[in-house]
């Protein structure tokens, strides 16, 4: 019984792989290097828009049905809910974020990006400065216009953030 189940699973896996790789549009030219470059540019825009305090630019990098999965919180579903969750952070802090992309893989109209980040949040008013670093895994989808947007984003710190007096 086990051998037949294993053979069935292997057959299903090969069938799914064949189906996925054979369903591309005929004659479509795929330029993976251009896609990787575009995704790395999106990661740069992600950090630069946060650093500029520009939430509208930042949220424009997200698909309407995006889901953000922050640590120690429920998933945030939908672009407007993601924006609402982040708004107070943009209102209360000046950000300095760096993103170091370690890996981008593209498979047709889907891609994932993995890497690490550092951040410093300096309060705009009274409060303490927060510094941290962590890692992320994001899934992006190619849109009808050829642009890439975040559809899933999961991240967490490597250690508890450091809190210090405002500099």
ABEGO torsion letter per residue (X at the ends): XAAAAAAAAAAAAAAAAAAAAAABBBGBBBBAAAAAAAAAAAAAAAAAAAAAGBAAAAAAABBAABBBBBBGBBBBBEAAAAAAAAAAAAAABBBBBBBBBABBBBBEABBBBBBBBBBBBBBABBEBBBBBBBBBBBBBBBBAAGBBBBABBBBBBABBBBBBBBX
